[in-house]
């Protein structure tokens, strides 16, 4: 006889993102992160980038209707506790996701994927503009890096002073909260800034780790924040825990040799 008295639920996190055939970024990094943090990972695939540790060779968008069908299929069965949105390769997919999630009741974390770790442009200006108009305002949190913030506000962001100016501009563009990541700062101490509309900014600092294995850090961070939010942490705590998780994942992977370029993090460093 099956004992139904001991059933318990697991928090669920949906990743809407692109595929990575070598498993270091995109959906795969999201799923590893969500699983490592004790949640259940679900996926909607939006694009098939052809890539390895050396870079992105090309990007094939998934048919728009297939993205919509995936969303319907998942929500018909399992309502996610939080949603992470990564790569949306064209305006139609931005529109589909924004319309589908307009009545969603959980937390939404958006990683505005625009440029790959290797410097390859992943979306066009029309997609970026539409995301700014209809998607980012829906988010609990948007997590741009310095390059993405520069593209969004139209001027270079390269130091902490410019980060403080940029984050105010991003909030004024309609984003409820922004975590501006400082991983691209040219310094040994890295600063990331969290700004929630109407509140004072909070700065998180860490030491730079000498490693080429930084593939998928943005994917990992955003899905970690989404996981901690699903588990019930308030946004500042979720960001602090997620930044530490990424730091430990990079530290645990720094001596691993995998591929000829930017290798992945060690998402399961505790095992």
Backbone as CSV, one residue per row, in Angstrom:
resi,resn,N_x,N_y,N_z,CA_x,CA_y,CA_z,C_x,C_y,C_z
1,UNK,0.848,-1.197,0.000,0.000,0.000,0.000,0.883,1.246,0.000
2,UNK,0.517,2.255,-0.790,1.275,3.495,-0.854,0.877,4.395,0.302
3,UNK,1.865,4.875,1.023,1.607,5.786,2.134,1.531,7.212,1.598
4,UNK,0.340,7.768,1.554,0.162,9.130,1.031,0.289,10.183,2.124
5,UNK,0.506,9.756,3.352,0.592,10.710,4.456,1.917,11.432,4.524
6,UNK,2.926,10.943,3.834,4.251,11.539,3.922,4.622,12.341,2.678
7,UNK,3.641,12.672,1.848,3.927,13.445,0.645,4.272,14.884,1.013
8,UNK,5.246,15.450,0.323,5.547,16.858,0.520,5.927,17.472,-0.808
9,UNK,5.701,18.766,-0.912,5.879,19.447,-2.187,7.311,19.975,-2.326
10,UNK,7.674,20.242,-3.559,8.970,20.844,-3.864,8.713,22.148,-4.606
11,UNK,9.522,23.144,-4.343,9.382,24.416,-5.039,9.854,24.259,-6.490
12,UNK,9.134,24.896,-7.406,9.413,24.734,-8.828,9.870,26.057,-9.441
13,UNK,10.856,25.962,-10.328,11.391,27.134,-11.020,11.395,26.844,-12.519
14,UNK,10.785,27.734,-13.283,10.745,27.591,-14.738,11.804,28.476,-15.363
15,UNK,12.659,27.880,-16.180,13.653,28.620,-16.949,13.184,28.738,-18.397
16,UNK,13.072,29.974,-18.878,12.735,30.251,-20.278,14.006,30.787,-20.911
17,UNK,14.676,29.972,-21.709,16.027,30.354,-22.139,16.489,29.519,-23.327
18,UNK,17.678,29.817,-23.798,18.280,29.093,-24.903,19.021,27.853,-24.442
19,UNK,19.347,27.011,-25.402,19.996,25.719,-25.158,21.510,25.864,-25.290
20,UNK,22.256,25.105,-24.512,23.714,25.078,-24.649,24.164,23.639,-24.806
21,UNK,24.649,23.315,-25.978,24.973,21.917,-26.286,26.121,21.365,-25.450
22,UNK,26.956,22.238,-24.862,28.027,21.711,-24.004,27.712,21.894,-22.520
23,UNK,26.509,22.351,-22.223,25.992,22.260,-20.859,26.474,23.284,-19.859
24,UNK,27.113,24.371,-20.290,27.657,25.314,-19.327,26.844,26.564,-19.110
25,UNK,25.911,26.851,-20.019,25.134,28.088,-19.935,23.673,27.780,-20.260
26,UNK,22.859,28.834,-20.372,21.476,28.667,-20.789,20.683,27.707,-19.918
27,UNK,19.795,26.952,-20.567,18.911,26.037,-19.847,19.666,25.053,-18.975
28,UNK,20.810,24.586,-19.494,21.544,23.581,-18.718,22.132,24.162,-17.440
29,UNK,22.718,25.357,-17.518,23.221,26.006,-16.307,22.077,26.298,-15.348
30,UNK,20.944,26.734,-15.894,19.778,27.009,-15.056,19.324,25.745,-14.332
31,UNK,19.185,24.655,-15.074,18.689,23.414,-14.475,19.648,22.884,-13.412
32,UNK,20.953,22.973,-13.678,21.935,22.538,-12.679,21.825,23.375,-11.412
33,UNK,21.716,24.684,-11.590,21.638,25.591,-10.446,20.380,25.345,-9.632
34,UNK,19.243,25.314,-10.312,17.963,25.115,-9.633,17.969,23.792,-8.867
35,UNK,18.503,22.747,-9.476,18.570,21.435,-8.823,19.526,21.451,-7.638
36,UNK,20.680,22.102,-7.804,21.669,22.161,-6.728,21.122,22.878,-5.499
37,UNK,20.203,23.813,-5.717,19.656,24.594,-4.608,18.356,24.008,-4.051
38,UNK,18.001,22.816,-4.515,16.904,22.085,-3.899,15.531,22.328,-4.480
39,UNK,15.459,22.976,-5.638,14.179,23.187,-6.306,14.059,22.245,-7.506
40,UNK,12.869,22.239,-8.109,12.627,21.406,-9.289,12.649,22.290,-10.529
41,UNK,13.492,21.933,-11.506,13.699,22.748,-12.698,12.786,22.316,-13.837
42,UNK,12.154,23.310,-14.475,11.376,23.092,-15.696,11.898,24.043,-16.765
43,UNK,11.712,23.674,-18.035,12.343,24.419,-19.122,11.384,24.745,-20.251
44,UNK,11.519,25.961,-20.789,10.976,26.324,-22.087,12.158,26.757,-22.944
45,UNK,12.426,26.017,-24.013,13.554,26.340,-24.876,13.122,27.373,-25.915
46,UNK,13.930,28.428,-26.058,13.605,29.527,-26.972,14.503,29.578,-28.198
47,UNK,15.710,29.029,-28.066,16.676,29.141,-29.159,17.709,28.037,-29.050
48,UNK,18.308,27.724,-30.184,19.387,26.742,-30.234,20.649,27.437,-30.744
49,UNK,21.435,28.005,-29.842,22.725,28.545,-30.259,23.711,27.403,-30.538
50,UNK,24.441,27.508,-31.621,25.503,26.547,-31.923,26.776,27.112,-31.308
51,UNK,27.259,26.472,-30.244,28.335,27.076,-29.465,29.162,26.015,-28.749
52,UNK,30.349,26.445,-28.361,31.205,25.653,-27.479,31.938,26.623,-26.566
53,UNK,32.987,26.178,-25.884,33.669,27.066,-24.949,34.393,28.205,-25.656
54,UNK,34.600,28.093,-26.964,35.297,29.131,-27.722,34.364,30.233,-28.210
55,UNK,33.057,29.970,-28.241,32.137,31.012,-28.663,30.909,30.484,-29.357
56,UNK,30.075,31.414,-29.791,28.821,31.111,-30.480,29.036,31.210,-31.981
57,UNK,28.647,30.184,-32.719,28.827,30.172,-34.175,27.585,30.660,-34.912
58,UNK,26.425,30.329,-34.391,25.173,30.786,-34.987,24.050,30.532,-33.988
59,UNK,22.878,31.125,-34.261,21.731,30.972,-33.373,20.494,30.646,-34.209
60,UNK,19.822,29.570,-33.851,18.587,29.170,-34.515,17.422,29.343,-33.536
61,UNK,16.535,30.306,-33.766,15.377,30.450,-32.879,14.447,29.243,-32.982
62,UNK,13.864,28.866,-31.867,12.805,27.863,-31.850,11.550,28.503,-32.449
63,UNK,10.732,27.774,-33.211,9.504,28.371,-33.752,8.674,29.047,-32.660
64,UNK,8.167,30.230,-32.966,7.441,31.021,-31.977,6.264,30.256,-31.380
65,UNK,5.508,29.553,-32.223,4.360,28.792,-31.742,4.794,27.712,-30.768
66,UNK,5.976,27.137,-30.991,6.483,26.094,-30.094,6.776,26.665,-28.712
67,UNK,7.247,27.913,-28.654,7.479,28.561,-27.359,6.149,28.730,-26.625
68,UNK,5.141,29.216,-27.330,3.815,29.393,-26.731,3.230,28.060,-26.283
69,UNK,3.384,27.028,-27.105,2.860,25.707,-26.759,3.558,25.136,-25.524
70,UNK,4.870,25.337,-25.410,5.598,24.866,-24.230,5.066,25.528,-22.963
71,UNK,4.857,26.837,-23.019,4.338,27.565,-21.866,2.958,27.048,-21.462
72,UNK,2.083,26.894,-22.433,0.744,26.390,-22.140,0.788,24.998,-21.526
73,UNK,1.633,24.153,-22.090,1.720,22.768,-21.618,2.191,22.701,-20.169
74,UNK,3.206,23.495,-19.822,3.729,23.489,-18.457,2.702,24.047,-17.480
75,UNK,2.138,25.210,-17.793,1.210,25.854,-16.863,-0.094,25.087,-16.721
76,UNK,-0.458,24.294,-17.730,-1.641,23.440,-17.612,-1.466,22.377,-16.534
77,UNK,-0.228,22.065,-16.199,0.059,20.968,-15.280,0.718,21.433,-13.979
78,UNK,1.749,22.270,-14.083,2.515,22.695,-12.909,2.675,24.216,-12.942
79,UNK,2.178,24.899,-11.924,2.305,26.360,-11.847,3.624,26.686,-11.142
80,UNK,4.578,27.304,-11.834,5.900,27.522,-11.238,5.850,28.503,-10.061
81,UNK,6.700,28.244,-9.074,6.814,29.172,-7.950,7.594,30.421,-8.340
82,UNK,8.505,30.297,-9.294,9.190,31.463,-9.841,9.619,31.155,-11.268
83,UNK,9.921,32.224,-12.000,10.292,32.110,-13.407,11.583,32.886,-13.638
84,UNK,12.517,32.264,-14.339,13.713,32.950,-14.804,13.632,33.057,-16.329
85,UNK,13.864,34.241,-16.859,13.847,34.452,-18.305,15.247,34.831,-18.760
86,UNK,15.753,34.082,-19.721,17.045,34.378,-20.300,16.901,34.826,-21.740
87,UNK,17.497,34.081,-22.651,17.557,34.497,-24.052,16.211,34.392,-24.753
88,UNK,15.736,35.533,-25.264,14.585,35.593,-26.160,15.099,36.170,-27.475
89,UNK,15.199,35.368,-28.527,15.980,35.768,-29.704,15.307,36.717,-30.678
90,UNK,13.998,36.970,-30.520,13.328,37.849,-31.486,12.129,38.543,-30.831
91,UNK,11.621,39.613,-31.452,10.513,40.365,-30.859,9.249,39.545,-30.624
92,UNK,8.944,38.613,-31.528,7.732,37.815,-31.378,7.772,36.993,-30.098
93,UNK,8.920,36.409,-29.777,9.020,35.642,-28.543,8.894,36.539,-27.316
94,UNK,9.448,37.745,-27.386,9.283,38.705,-26.291,7.797,38.974,-26.067
95,UNK,7.077,39.189,-27.149,5.640,39.465,-27.070,4.883,38.278,-26.494
96,UNK,5.222,37.070,-26.946,4.539,35.860,-26.464,4.748,35.693,-24.962
97,UNK,5.983,35.809,-24.507,6.299,35.601,-23.089,5.655,36.690,-22.237
98,UNK,5.731,37.938,-22.690,5.145,39.045,-21.924,3.630,38.867,-21.774
99,UNK,2.960,38.512,-22.862,1.505,38.318,-22.797,1.151,37.134,-21.906
100,UNK,1.921,36.065,-22.011,1.601,34.864,-21.247,1.755,35.107,-19.748
101,UNK,2.758,35.881,-19.359,3.070,36.058,-17.941,2.425,37.295,-17.320
102,UNK,1.571,38.002,-18.062,1.042,39.266,-17.540,0.193,39.078,-16.288
103,UNK,-0.387,37.897,-16.093,-1.182,37.627,-14.890,-0.493,36.642,-13.943
104,UNK,0.780,36.357,-14.189,1.511,35.401,-13.355,1.696,35.961,-11.945
105,UNK,1.527,35.132,-10.929,1.510,35.582,-9.541,2.833,35.384,-8.802
106,UNK,3.807,34.713,-9.403,5.068,34.477,-8.721,6.125,35.515,-9.067
107,UNK,7.365,35.222,-8.672,8.493,36.105,-8.954,9.070,35.831,-10.342
108,UNK,9.479,36.898,-11.018,10.109,36.790,-12.335,11.481,37.444,-12.272
109,UNK,12.510,36.684,-12.607,13.880,37.202,-12.681,14.309,37.181,-14.135
110,UNK,14.734,38.329,-14.655,15.124,38.419,-16.060,16.606,38.699,-16.178
111,UNK,17.301,37.815,-16.867,18.691,38.027,-17.254,18.661,38.523,-18.698
112,UNK,18.908,39.808,-18.936,18.740,40.357,-20.293,19.887,39.941,-21.215
113,UNK,19.825,38.698,-21.674,20.908,38.124,-22.477,21.011,38.853,-23.817
114,UNK,22.142,39.510,-24.032,22.368,40.270,-25.259,23.671,39.895,-25.941
115,UNK,24.694,39.596,-25.115,26.021,39.275,-25.638,26.538,38.052,-24.894
116,UNK,27.128,37.105,-25.608,27.673,35.904,-24.982,28.976,36.224,-24.250
117,UNK,29.426,35.289,-23.413,30.695,35.451,-22.697,31.843,35.719,-23.656
118,UNK,31.783,35.135,-24.848,32.850,35.293,-25.843,32.705,36.570,-26.672
119,UNK,31.629,37.359,-26.414,31.453,38.625,-27.115,30.545,38.578,-28.324
120,UNK,29.852,37.472,-28.557,28.970,37.317,-29.705,27.610,37.959,-29.418
121,UNK,27.147,38.840,-30.312,25.830,39.466,-30.152,24.741,38.425,-30.371
122,UNK,23.770,38.368,-29.455,22.755,37.314,-29.482,21.367,37.812,-29.873
123,UNK,21.099,39.112,-29.753,19.788,39.660,-30.115,19.981,40.996,-30.827
124,UNK,18.954,41.409,-31.569,19.060,42.672,-32.301,18.418,43.817,-31.512
125,UNK,18.564,45.032,-32.024,18.081,46.217,-31.320,16.556,46.233,-31.168
126,UNK,15.846,45.702,-32.148,14.388,45.670,-32.059,13.935,44.811,-30.887
127,UNK,14.608,43.680,-30.694,14.269,42.791,-29.586,14.572,43.460,-28.253
128,UNK,15.707,44.132,-28.168,16.075,44.844,-26.939,15.063,45.940,-26.628
129,UNK,14.676,46.703,-27.653,13.731,47.807,-27.454,12.377,47.296,-26.980
130,UNK,11.884,46.219,-27.585,10.586,45.684,-27.188,10.643,45.096,-25.776
131,UNK,11.739,44.441,-25.441,11.897,43.913,-24.076,11.815,45.040,-23.062
132,UNK,12.442,46.155,-23.374,12.410,47.316,-22.490,10.994,47.852,-22.343
133,UNK,10.227,47.812,-23.419,8.872,48.378,-23.412,7.861,47.498,-22.706
134,UNK,7.929,46.176,-22.900,6.824,45.323,-22.452,7.202,44.246,-21.443
135,UNK,8.496,43.979,-21.256,8.864,42.821,-20.444,9.526,43.189,-19.120
136,UNK,10.503,44.078,-19.159,11.304,44.336,-17.960,10.486,44.906,-16.812
137,UNK,9.433,45.660,-17.124,8.600,46.235,-16.066,7.813,45.173,-15.306
138,UNK,7.688,43.963,-15.883,6.963,42.873,-15.238,7.830,42.117,-14.233
139,UNK,9.116,42.350,-14.281,10.052,41.531,-13.527,10.103,41.912,-12.051
140,UNK,10.322,40.920,-11.210,10.702,41.180,-9.825,12.093,41.795,-9.797
141,UNK,12.962,41.300,-10.698,14.352,41.749,-10.749,14.898,41.566,-12.156
142,UNK,15.704,42.531,-12.609,16.453,42.424,-13.866,17.938,42.434,-13.506
143,UNK,18.734,41.570,-14.157,20.134,41.373,-13.737,21.123,41.632,-14.874
144,UNK,21.260,42.862,-15.350,22.215,43.125,-16.437,23.661,43.142,-15.949
145,UNK,24.582,42.774,-16.849,25.995,43.026,-16.578,26.349,44.397,-17.140
146,UNK,27.604,44.783,-17.074,27.993,46.133,-17.491,27.758,46.354,-18.981
147,UNK,28.044,45.354,-19.808,27.826,45.491,-21.249,26.347,45.659,-21.565
148,UNK,25.520,44.863,-20.898,24.071,44.933,-21.143,23.493,46.254,-20.638
149,UNK,23.966,46.707,-19.477,23.510,47.997,-18.968,23.910,49.119,-19.918
150,UNK,25.124,49.031,-20.474,25.584,50.043,-21.429,24.675,50.086,-22.650
151,UNK,24.263,48.922,-23.149,23.382,48.863,-24.302,21.999,49.417,-23.973
152,UNK,21.532,49.157,-22.771,20.181,49.574,-22.390,20.072,51.086,-22.197
153,UNK,21.115,51.706,-21.628,21.027,53.149,-21.355,21.723,53.984,-22.422
154,UNK,22.466,53.327,-23.316,23.069,54.047,-24.427,24.366,54.757,-24.127
155,UNK,25.035,54.396,-23.016,26.365,54.962,-22.738,27.179,53.959,-21.929
156,UNK,28.486,54.095,-21.997,29.409,53.119,-21.416,29.327,53.110,-19.889
157,UNK,29.283,51.897,-19.332,29.321,51.714,-17.890,30.547,50.871,-17.573
158,UNK,31.528,51.450,-16.875,32.786,50.729,-16.696,33.372,50.822,-15.292
159,UNK,32.757,51.592,-14.388,33.257,51.682,-13.018,32.089,51.829,-12.058
160,UNK,32.382,51.813,-10.756,31.323,51.802,-9.746,30.517,53.097,-9.779
161,UNK,31.176,54.232,-9.999,30.453,55.500,-10.083,29.452,55.480,-11.236
162,UNK,29.894,54.993,-12.387,28.999,54.893,-13.540,27.905,53.857,-13.305
163,UNK,28.196,52.812,-12.542,27.181,51.820,-12.195,26.055,52.454,-11.383
164,UNK,26.413,53.294,-10.417,25.393,53.960,-9.604,24.509,54.865,-10.450
165,UNK,25.098,55.550,-11.412,24.319,56.399,-12.304,23.434,55.556,-13.224
166,UNK,24.001,54.452,-13.728,23.272,53.592,-14.662,22.078,52.922,-14.000
167,UNK,22.249,52.493,-12.762,21.165,51.747,-12.113,19.961,52.651,-11.869
168,UNK,20.206,53.931,-11.588,19.091,54.873,-11.451,18.366,55.048,-12.777
169,UNK,19.126,55.098,-13.865,18.517,55.230,-15.187,17.677,54.001,-15.528
170,UNK,18.171,52.824,-15.165,17.427,51.594,-15.435,16.126,51.550,-14.639
171,UNK,16.182,51.984,-13.390,14.959,52.055,-12.576,13.975,53.037,-13.200
172,UNK,14.493,54.163,-13.683,13.631,55.176,-14.310,13.045,54.696,-15.638
173,UNK,13.643,53.651,-16.229,13.096,53.077,-17.456,11.924,52.150,-17.178
174,UNK,11.614,51.914,-15.900,10.448,51.115,-15.547,10.743,49.796,-14.862
175,UNK,12.013,49.500,-14.605,12.342,48.243,-13.940,12.110,48.382,-12.435
176,UNK,11.340,47.493,-11.820,11.060,47.600,-10.385,12.296,47.419,-9.510
177,UNK,13.217,46.567,-9.947,14.447,46.333,-9.196,15.522,45.847,-10.168
178,UNK,16.756,46.254,-9.890,17.877,45.896,-10.758,19.048,45.434,-9.902
179,UNK,19.662,44.321,-10.278,20.954,43.915,-9.740,21.969,44.109,-10.857
180,UNK,22.757,45.188,-10.766,23.762,45.488,-11.783,25.048,44.777,-11.410
181,UNK,25.433,43.813,-12.223,26.545,42.915,-11.898,27.888,43.540,-12.275
182,UNK,28.861,43.407,-11.382,30.165,44.027,-11.603,31.258,43.078,-12.018
183,UNK,30.895,41.935,-12.567,31.902,40.944,-12.946,32.864,41.415,-14.015
184,UNK,32.476,42.426,-14.809,33.338,42.934,-15.872,34.158,44.147,-15.443
185,UNK,34.108,44.507,-14.155,34.915,45.621,-13.672,36.398,45.291,-13.796
186,UNK,37.197,46.290,-14.118,38.643,46.111,-14.238,39.292,46.374,-12.885
187,UNK,39.052,45.460,-11.943,39.582,45.618,-10.597,39.612,44.263,-9.909
188,UNK,40.364,44.177,-8.827,40.448,42.923,-8.081,39.252,42.746,-7.155
189,UNK,38.629,43.855,-6.768,37.410,43.785,-5.956,36.220,44.066,-6.860
190,UNK,35.269,43.144,-6.878,34.106,43.254,-7.743,32.897,43.698,-6.929
191,UNK,32.193,44.691,-7.437,31.008,45.219,-6.756,29.779,45.020,-7.627
192,UNK,28.736,44.452,-7.043,27.429,44.377,-7.685,26.457,45.203,-6.859
193,UNK,25.560,45.917,-7.533,24.674,46.850,-6.845,23.219,46.426,-7.044
194,UNK,22.494,46.308,-5.925,21.065,46.030,-5.961,20.308,47.315,-5.659
195,UNK,19.406,47.671,-6.543,18.554,48.843,-6.342,17.110,48.419,-6.525
196,UNK,16.315,48.591,-5.457,14.884,48.370,-5.503,14.215,49.738,-5.519
197,UNK,13.270,49.922,-6.414,12.640,51.236,-6.560,12.139,51.764,-5.215
198,UNK,12.540,52.997,-4.912,12.118,53.626,-3.669,12.985,53.312,-2.473
199,UNK,14.018,52.490,-2.663,14.901,52.126,-1.558,16.349,52.512,-1.869
200,UNK,17.158,52.558,-0.831,18.580,52.857,-1.010,19.273,51.650,-1.642
201,UNK,20.296,51.880,-2.486,21.007,50.761,-3.098,21.811,49.969,-2.073
202,UNK,22.019,48.708,-2.375,22.831,47.828,-1.537,23.964,47.274,-2.386
203,UNK,25.180,47.321,-1.851,26.370,46.884,-2.599,26.860,45.549,-2.044
204,UNK,27.124,44.607,-2.940,27.702,43.311,-2.585,29.103,43.246,-3.197
205,UNK,30.095,42.925,-2.395,31.471,42.911,-2.872,32.072,41.519,-2.750
206,UNK,32.976,41.202,-3.682,33.705,39.931,-3.645,35.061,40.127,-4.297
207,UNK,35.952,39.197,-4.039,37.277,39.241,-4.654,37.241,38.527,-5.996
208,UNK,37.964,39.065,-6.961,38.060,38.406,-8.262,38.805,37.082,-8.138
209,UNK,38.279,36.055,-8.795,38.927,34.747,-8.841,39.634,34.613,-10.182
210,UNK,40.906,34.283,-10.152,41.663,34.105,-11.388,41.264,32.781,-12.032
211,UNK,40.381,32.850,-13.016,39.889,31.635,-13.671,39.326,31.989,-15.038
212,UNK,39.537,31.087,-16.001,38.889,31.253,-17.312,37.530,30.556,-17.347
213,UNK,37.223,29.821,-16.281,35.981,29.051,-16.235,34.843,29.899,-15.656
214,UNK,34.344,30.791,-16.471,33.269,31.696,-16.045,32.064,31.619,-16.977
215,UNK,31.997,30.560,-17.747,30.903,30.403,-18.699,29.575,30.206,-17.970
216,UNK,28.567,30.981,-18.337,27.248,30.809,-17.758,27.048,31.451,-16.407
217,UNK,27.905,32.416,-16.035,27.751,33.034,-14.714,26.437,33.809,-14.604
218,UNK,26.059,34.531,-15.663,24.807,35.287,-15.614,23.592,34.390,-15.532
219,UNK,23.613,33.304,-16.283,22.519,32.321,-16.233,22.420,31.724,-14.832
220,UNK,23.572,31.370,-14.297,23.620,30.747,-12.980,23.106,31.696,-11.906
221,UNK,23.560,32.944,-11.952,23.138,33.909,-10.937,21.632,34.143,-10.974
222,UNK,21.085,34.387,-12.148,19.655,34.698,-12.238,18.793,33.510,-11.829
223,UNK,19.186,32.306,-12.211,18.394,31.142,-11.820,18.565,30.831,-10.331
224,UNK,19.734,31.169,-9.763,19.909,31.004,-8.314,19.010,31.976,-7.553
225,UNK,18.928,33.229,-8.026,18.034,34.194,-7.380,16.591,33.722,-7.468
226,UNK,16.189,33.246,-8.654,14.830,32.733,-8.820,14.562,31.564,-7.874
227,UNK,15.561,30.723,-7.665,15.404,29.576,-6.759,15.238,30.025,-5.314
228,UNK,16.088,30.943,-4.875,15.981,31.415,-3.494,14.668,32.164,-3.258
229,UNK,14.194,32.898,-4.274,12.882,33.546,-4.152,11.775,32.499,-4.027
230,UNK,11.875,31.433,-4.806,10.884,30.352,-4.720,10.886,29.705,-3.338
231,UNK,12.061,29.659,-2.726,12.193,29.058,-1.400,11.749,30.003,-0.285
232,UNK,11.412,31.244,-0.648,10.832,32.158,0.329,11.723,33.274,0.822
233,UNK,12.945,33.393,0.301,13.828,34.463,0.745,13.381,35.806,0.175
234,UNK,13.494,36.894,0.944,13.254,38.223,0.376,14.334,38.554,-0.644
235,UNK,14.042,39.509,-1.536,14.922,39.776,-2.665,16.366,40.084,-2.269
236,UNK,16.647,40.965,-1.307,18.057,41.229,-0.976,18.801,39.991,-0.494
237,UNK,18.141,39.164,0.306,18.773,37.937,0.796,18.986,36.956,-0.352
238,UNK,17.999,36.846,-1.238,18.127,35.955,-2.396,19.314,36.371,-3.256
239,UNK,19.495,37.675,-3.452,20.625,38.166,-4.254,21.952,37.855,-3.557
240,UNK,22.009,38.098,-2.261,23.247,37.846,-1.511,23.619,36.366,-1.553
241,UNK,22.641,35.492,-1.332,22.899,34.051,-1.364,23.312,33.600,-2.770
242,UNK,22.649,34.139,-3.789,22.944,33.741,-5.166,24.340,34.187,-5.586
243,UNK,24.730,35.392,-5.204,26.082,35.880,-5.520,27.133,34.994,-4.858
244,UNK,26.871,34.576,-3.633,27.813,33.684,-2.954,27.851,32.319,-3.630
245,UNK,26.691,31.822,-4.056,26.653,30.542,-4.773,27.485,30.601,-6.056
246,UNK,27.360,31.689,-6.805,28.149,31.842,-8.029,29.636,31.920,-7.699
247,UNK,29.973,32.671,-6.671,31.382,32.788,-6.262,31.963,31.412,-5.934
248,UNK,31.240,30.642,-5.137,31.722,29.311,-4.755,31.789,28.372,-5.963
249,UNK,30.867,28.535,-6.910,30.864,27.699,-8.121,32.063,28.006,-9.010
250,UNK,32.417,29.294,-9.100,33.613,29.681,-9.871,34.868,29.186,-9.167
251,UNK,34.927,29.378,-7.851,36.096,28.956,-7.078,36.330,27.454,-7.216
252,UNK,35.262,26.685,-7.171,35.379,25.222,-7.247,35.768,24.742,-8.641
253,UNK,35.608,25.590,-9.659,35.891,25.192,-11.043,37.194,25.756,-11.575
254,UNK,37.907,26.572,-10.796,39.026,27.332,-11.347,40.180,26.464,-11.821
255,UNK,40.340,25.271,-11.282,41.452,24.397,-11.676,41.016,23.262,-12.601
256,UNK,39.777,23.318,-13.071,39.265,22.294,-13.977,39.604,22.674,-15.420
257,UNK,40.060,21.708,-16.189,40.345,21.940,-17.612,39.276,21.245,-18.441
258,UNK,38.425,22.044,-19.065,37.332,21.503,-19.870,37.094,22.441,-21.043
259,UNK,37.515,22.020,-22.233,37.375,22.861,-23.408,38.575,23.773,-23.601
260,UNK,38.616,24.418,-24.760,39.750,25.272,-25.130,39.523,26.744,-24.811
261,UNK,38.299,27.089,-24.367,37.980,28.488,-24.093,37.486,28.679,-22.683
262,UNK,36.378,29.433,-22.546,35.779,29.681,-21.237,34.996,28.460,-20.779
263,UNK,35.520,27.771,-19.789,34.866,26.579,-19.278,33.724,26.920,-18.337
264,UNK,32.932,25.916,-17.946,31.762,26.132,-17.093,32.121,26.225,-15.617
265,UNK,31.151,26.622,-14.821,31.270,26.620,-13.371,31.067,25.190,-12.848
266,UNK,31.364,25.005,-11.587,31.070,23.737,-10.915,29.818,23.940,-10.068
267,UNK,28.658,23.680,-10.663,27.387,23.962,-9.998,27.131,23.042,-8.811
268,UNK,27.754,21.886,-8.814,27.532,20.920,-7.727,28.766,20.825,-6.835
269,UNK,29.313,21.977,-6.453,30.580,22.008,-5.711,30.477,21.397,-4.328
270,UNK,29.273,21.245,-3.791,29.145,20.678,-2.455,29.181,19.154,-2.466
271,UNK,29.213,18.558,-3.654,29.148,17.084,-3.724,30.523,16.505,-3.978
